Every structure is written in C-alpha cells, then in structure tokens.
Amino acid sequence: MQYSKIIGLGHSVPETVVTNDDLSKILDTTDEWIVERTGIRERRFFDPNIEGSLAKMAKKAAEMALERAKMSKDDIDFIIFASITPDYFFPGSSVLLQREMGMGTIGCLDIRNACSGFIYSISVADQFIKTGMYKNIMVVGGEIQSTAIDMTDRGRSTAVIFGDGVGVAILSASDEKGILSTHLHAEGTHAEELFVKDPGSSRSRDERQPEQILDTSGYKVYMNGNMVFKHAVVRFHEVIEEALNKNDLKSSDIDMLIPHQANLRISKFIQSKLGLSDDNVFNNIQKYGNTTAASIPIALSEAWEEGKINSGDLVCLAAFGSGFTWGSALIRW
C-alpha cells in the first residue's frame, strides 16, 4: 500500500503590512483592544497592483514548494485548492493556478470549507494517493479577504481579524507512512453563526441582481464570535484527541501542533489542555491575522523553514471554522 508524505512546502503573503495602529485610524479600536482579544498585531492586505490575483500569489507559493520538493510542475498530477475567496464567483482558483503554472490539462478541484479547508484538502489528497489514482498532488490554501471586509465600525469585530495569503503543500506517494490519519467533522446546524450570505442563489432574481440591491449587508462577513469561540475550544480538543487515539498516541508524543490561526487565546487554551510547551506549538497569527484556509499551510511552511519540524517528528494539524466544520491530521514527518 502507498502512503502520502508532504515533501515540499511554500507560502506567499502580500507586501502591504497593516498594523493595529493603522486600523485604529479608520475604526473605533486600539492596538491594545485587538491584541487582548485576538493576539493579532498586524496582517497583510492584497493589492491588485502588486500581487495581481489570488492565483498569481498561489503561483509564487507553489514554485517555492516545488523547489523545496526538488520537483517540476510537470510532476504534479492533480491540484486541490481550498478557498472561500476565489478570484471569481466561478470557476474556482484551482484552474487559474493551473493556467498560471502552465500545467496542461491535469485535474483541478476546489474546496470551500473555510478555515477547515486545508485539512479537508489534505484528507482528499491522501485518499487519492492511497488508492493509487495520483502520485503527486499540489494542495493549496489561499485567501484574499481584505477586499470584502466591512471596514466600518459596524464590521469592526471581523475587520480586525482577517488577512490575506497563500500556503502550498506537495503530497507525494511513498512506501513510508507520512499522513497517519485525517479526521473530518461538520455541524450544519450552526452554519449561519459564521457566514457570508450573498451572493447566494436561494434568493429571488430581484434580490440577486446587483443593480437592484439596496441592502448590501449580506455581502459582509457575519460572525457570532462568542459562540464560535465556545464551540472551537471544544471541537479543537476533541478532534486532536480523536487523531491521537486512532494511532495509539498521547498528546505528549506531539512534537509540533499547528492549529488554525483563528485566535491566539484559542491556541493557548488548546495548548494548555494538551499540556504542550511553547516549543511544541507554532503560532503566527500575530503577524498575519486569520488567513482562513491559508493559515495552516502558511504556518506549516514557516515552521519547517525555521527548523521547528524535522524528520521523524509527529506533527498535528487541527482546524475549526465556518460550517461549522472541523478536522485534524496527524503526520509523521
């Protein structure tokens, strides 16, 4: 039986740095308020005149991942792109990345599971490789959220949280175990607690025609922050324990936990519950904010780059987000 291993990682973030002090000039907020509640100090915002598009940012991250994997774009059999903010309403950005990279006619798949999107994508790629359908898969998590954020006091609670960026992982078939298991869950009962309502198709034609829309509030992110936090701290811990139990391992066996970068308080809470030291948890939300599907692959790429992940390490990835959806992946590096 073939297993899947992550053999290359890359990431790309916009050049424009937006600090909390920058936001305080246009929103009723302060650096202290944001740091206390989220841990975020700055984030990156996309500029179309610099980065061009989500697909172009993804190309930079993909080229980095391929170089680190010592592979060519022609070695890739399939692309999976997780994003809730693709360049177009449709098609998704997977085909646009394929075009940017000149990857011929290989298959492309888009996944819209928000903050859990990268975990879901890793799981799908793992199954494709284990069944022998594909040998080398490019898995992407990428978002441009700054262009849709409500930058008024009405949207303050979400405007201070989200940022932009792309992370890429190359998964390849191997005789050695890499990805030990993945675990996926969802609870659609709470879908409207963190969502963007429009442009949704289940409205009348009049509501969907932009020239007739007067109320544009449905196009902004809505988040019931307290409810999301309460569910996240429970589901994060549950799904990590599920992965450990599946593989007869304990939290003390984890060398590196990379949680979705939603809120530093959530990460610290989970770290405490698992009894992990600061050296065993990687957080970069302080400088990037919540980049949704991109947060785990960006953090994974940076952690590897900084020498915090080494051969033989047990790495745990975990995410919780809109849907509600959540998941984990346990990996032997």
C-alpha positions in Angstrom: 0.0 0.0 0.0 1.2 3.5 -0.8 1.1 6.3 1.8 1.3 10.0 1.3 4.0 12.3 2.6 4.4 16.1 2.5 7.6 16.6 0.6 7.5 20.4 -0.2 6.0 23.5 1.4 5.7 27.1 0.3 3.9 30.3 1.1 3.3 33.8 -0.2 1.8 36.8 1.5 1.0 40.3 0.2 3.6 43.0 0.6 1.3 45.5 2.3 1.5 45.3 6.1 -1.5 46.7 8.0 -0.9 47.2 11.7 -3.4 47.6 14.5 -2.5 51.2 14.7 -3.3 51.6 11.0 -6.8 50.2 11.7 -7.3 52.4 14.7 -7.2 55.4 12.3 -10.3 54.3 10.5 -12.1 52.1 13.1 -13.1 52.7 16.7 -10.4 50.3 18.1 -6.9 50.3 19.5 -3.8 48.1 19.4 -4.4 47.0 23.0 -8.1 46.0 22.3 -7.1 43.9 19.3 -4.1 42.2 20.9 -6.0 41.4 24.1 -8.9 39.7 22.3 -7.1 38.1 19.3 -3.3 38.2 19.7 -3.1 39.9 16.3 -0.6 42.8 15.9 -0.6 43.1 12.1 -1.8 41.4 8.9 -1.2 41.5 5.2 -3.6 43.1 2.7 -3.7 42.2 -1.0 -3.0 45.0 -3.6 -4.1 44.1 -7.1 -1.4 46.4 -8.5 1.3 44.4 -6.7 0.1 40.8 -6.3 -2.3 40.7 -9.2 -4.6 37.9 -8.2 -5.1 35.0 -5.8 -3.9 32.6 -8.5 -0.7 34.7 -9.0 0.0 34.7 -5.3 -0.6 30.9 -5.3 1.9 30.5 -8.1 4.7 32.1 -6.0 3.9 29.7 -3.1 3.6 26.8 -5.5 7.0 27.5 -7.1 8.6 27.7 -3.6 7.0 24.3 -2.6 8.2 22.7 -5.9 11.7 23.9 -5.4 11.8 22.6 -1.9 10.4 19.3 -3.0 13.0 19.2 -5.8 10.2 18.7 -8.3 9.0 20.2 -11.6 5.5 21.4 -12.3 5.3 18.6 -14.8 5.5 16.1 -11.9 2.2 17.2 -10.5 -0.8 15.1 -11.3 -3.6 17.0 -9.6 -4.4 20.3 -7.9 -6.7 20.8 -4.8 -7.3 24.5 -4.0 -9.1 25.4 -0.7 -10.5 28.9 -0.7 -13.7 30.8 0.2 -12.4 33.9 -1.6 -11.5 32.7 -5.2 -10.7 35.2 -7.9 -14.1 34.6 -9.5 -17.5 33.5 -8.1 -16.9 30.6 -10.5 -14.8 28.9 -11.7 -12.6 28.4 -8.6 -9.0 29.4 -8.5 -7.6 25.9 -9.0 -7.9 26.1 -12.8 -6.5 29.7 -12.7 -3.4 28.4 -10.8 -3.1 25.5 -13.4 -3.1 28.2 -16.1 -0.6 30.4 -14.4 1.7 27.4 -13.9 1.3 26.0 -17.4 0.2 22.6 -16.1 -1.6 21.3 -19.2 -4.8 19.5 -18.6 -4.4 17.9 -15.1 -7.5 17.7 -13.0 -8.4 20.5 -10.6 -10.6 20.6 -7.5 -11.9 23.5 -5.4 -12.9 23.1 -1.8 -15.0 25.7 0.1 -14.7 24.6 3.7 -13.4 27.9 5.0 -11.0 27.6 8.0 -11.0 23.8 7.8 -10.5 23.8 4.0 -6.8 22.8 4.1 -7.4 19.9 6.4 -10.2 18.7 4.2 -8.0 19.1 1.1 -5.1 17.1 2.7 -7.6 14.4 3.5 -8.9 14.2 0.0 -5.3 14.2 -1.4 -4.3 11.5 1.0 -7.2 9.2 -0.3 -6.3 9.8 -3.9 -2.7 8.8 -3.3 -3.6 5.8 -1.1 -5.9 4.5 -3.9 -3.2 4.9 -6.5 -5.1 7.4 -8.6 -2.5 10.1 -8.3 1.2 10.2 -7.3 1.9 13.9 -6.7 -0.8 16.3 -5.6 -0.5 20.1 -5.1 -2.6 21.2 -2.1 -3.3 24.9 -1.8 -4.9 27.0 0.8 -5.4 30.7 -0.2 -7.5 33.7 0.6 -7.9 37.4 -0.3 -10.3 38.6 2.4 -9.3 42.2 2.8 -11.3 43.3 -0.3 -14.5 42.0 1.3 -14.1 43.2 4.8 -16.5 45.7 6.2 -14.0 48.5 7.2 -16.5 50.4 9.3 -17.3 50.3 13.0 -20.2 48.0 12.1 -17.8 45.4 10.9 -15.0 46.0 13.5 -15.2 42.6 15.1 -14.3 40.9 11.9 -12.3 43.7 10.2 -9.5 43.4 12.8 -9.2 39.6 12.4 -8.8 38.6 8.8 -5.8 38.8 6.5 -4.6 37.5 3.1 -2.1 34.9 2.0 -1.4 31.5 0.4 0.2 28.3 1.5 1.0 25.2 -0.5 1.9 21.6 0.3 3.1 19.0 -2.1 1.9 15.5 -1.2 3.7 12.5 -2.8 3.2 8.7 -2.8 5.7 6.9 -0.5 6.3 3.5 0.9 6.8 5.1 4.3 3.9 6.3 6.5 3.6 10.1 6.3 0.0 11.1 6.9 -1.1 8.7 9.6 -4.8 9.7 9.6 -7.2 12.5 9.0 -10.5 13.2 10.8 -13.3 15.4 9.4 -16.5 16.7 11.0 -19.3 19.2 10.4 -22.4 20.5 12.1 -24.5 22.5 9.7 -26.9 23.4 12.5 -24.7 26.4 13.1 -24.0 27.5 9.5 -25.3 31.0 10.0 -23.2 31.7 13.0 -20.2 32.5 10.8 -21.1 33.1 7.1 -21.4 35.5 4.2 -25.0 35.4 3.0 -24.6 36.8 -0.5 -24.3 36.3 -3.4 -26.4 33.3 -2.6 -28.6 31.5 -5.2 -31.5 30.8 -2.9 -32.9 34.4 -3.3 -35.3 35.8 -5.8 -34.0 37.1 -9.1 -34.6 40.7 -8.0 -32.5 40.2 -4.9 -29.6 38.7 -6.9 -29.5 41.4 -9.5 -26.7 43.8 -8.3 -28.3 46.9 -9.9 -31.4 46.4 -7.8 -29.7 45.6 -4.5 -30.1 48.4 -1.9 -29.1 46.4 1.2 -25.6 45.1 0.8 -25.1 43.9 4.3 -25.5 40.3 3.2 -22.2 40.5 1.3 -20.2 41.2 4.6 -18.9 38.6 7.0 -21.1 37.9 9.9 -19.7 36.1 13.0 -21.2 35.3 16.3 -17.8 35.5 18.0 -18.7 34.1 21.4 -20.5 31.1 20.0 -17.7 30.4 17.6 -15.1 30.6 20.4 -17.1 28.3 22.7 -17.5 25.6 20.0 -13.9 25.9 18.8 -12.2 25.2 22.1 -14.3 22.0 22.5 -14.0 20.7 18.9 -10.3 21.5 18.6 -9.5 19.4 21.6 -11.9 16.6 20.6 -10.6 16.2 17.1 -6.9 16.2 18.2 -7.7 13.5 20.8 -9.5 11.6 18.1 -6.4 11.5 15.9 -4.2 10.5 18.8 -6.5 7.7 20.0 -6.7 6.4 16.4 -3.0 6.0 16.3 -2.4 4.9 19.9 -0.5 8.0 20.8 -0.7 10.6 23.5 -0.5 14.4 23.5 3.0 14.2 24.9 4.0 12.4 21.7 3.3 15.6 19.6 6.4 17.4 18.5 4.6 20.2 16.8 1.0 21.3 16.9 -0.1 23.7 14.2 -3.6 24.9 14.9 -5.7 27.0 12.5 -4.7 30.6 13.3 -8.1 31.9 14.4 -7.4 33.5 17.7 -4.3 33.3 19.9 -6.5 32.7 23.0 -8.0 29.5 21.4 -4.5 28.3 20.6 -3.2 28.9 24.1 -6.3 27.2 25.6 -5.8 24.1 23.5 -2.0 24.1 24.3 -2.8 24.1 28.0 -5.5 21.3 27.6 -2.9 19.1 25.9 -0.1 20.0 28.2 2.2 21.2 25.4 5.1 23.6 25.8 5.6 26.7 23.7 8.2 24.8 21.7 5.6 22.3 20.6 3.0 24.8 19.3 3.5 27.1 16.3 1.6 30.4 16.1 2.0 33.2 13.6 -1.4 34.9 13.9 0.4 37.8 15.5 1.8 38.9 12.1 -0.8 37.5 9.6 -4.1 37.5 11.3 -6.7 34.8 10.4 -6.0 33.8 6.8 -8.7 31.1 6.9 -7.8 28.2 4.5 -4.3 29.6 4.2 -3.4 29.8 7.9 -2.3 26.2 8.5 -0.2 25.8 5.3 1.5 29.2 5.8 2.3 28.3 9.4 3.4 24.8 8.4 5.7 26.3 5.8 7.2 28.8 8.2 7.6 26.2 11.0 9.5 23.9 8.6 11.6 26.9 7.3 12.6 27.8 10.8 13.8 24.3 11.6 11.0 23.6 14.1 9.9 20.5 12.1 12.3 17.7 11.5 12.4 14.2 10.1 10.6 11.7 12.4 8.6 14.4 14.2 5.0 13.9 15.0 3.1 16.9 13.6 -0.6 17.5 14.3 -2.7 19.9 12.3 -6.2 21.0 13.5 -8.8 23.5 12.4 -12.3 24.7 13.2 -14.4 27.2 11.3 -17.5 28.2 9.3 -20.0 25.5 8.6 -19.3 24.6 11.4 -16.6 22.3 10.1 -13.5 21.0 11.9 -10.8 18.4 11.4 -7.3 17.2 12.2 -4.4 15.4 10.5 -1.7 13.5 12.2 1.6 13.3 10.3 4.9 11.5 10.8 7.4 13.8 9.1 
